[in-house]
Amino acid sequence: MAGDAEPDDLTQYPIRNVFTSVSLPEKWIPPDDESARTDTTQDVSRAQLVVCLADVRLRSDTPIGTCDYPTVRAAVYPAIHTFEVYEAKTARQVTTFTLRGDETADLSCPPYFTHDADADSVDIAQFFKDETLHDRLRPLITGPVR
């Protein structure tokens, strides 16, 4: 991701894709689609909530560590991740919440990303632990319907 952004805005920096790197409890994931050709395709028509990562912001301008890649060094900065949760059936916004990055610098490093070849360094947003997201989502998933 690239673009002209304010210094406190990490949305232009590489961050791990939440939907491929966060593991949710098995019972929270829609069951496999029986008609799909592979057994790894969930039946999204049965989803009740849609969780969107809406924003990532710098929390400090002091890095907590680095990620070393063959062509670039990346600094990991403390970050705040803002999520929006919607009801899948109606698209009604259910809630918004923020998570502070609480993962180690090493575990915040994505396995790969795209960057400008001329860049000497890249900034990475500190990620959050799976359990941190689970704790925020649990009341929405296991609580009474509102």
Summary of the structure (lengths in Angstrom):
residues: 146
radius of gyration: 17.2
end to end distance: 36.4
largest distance: 52.1
contacts: 345
relative contact order: 0.21
helix: 18%
strand: 30%
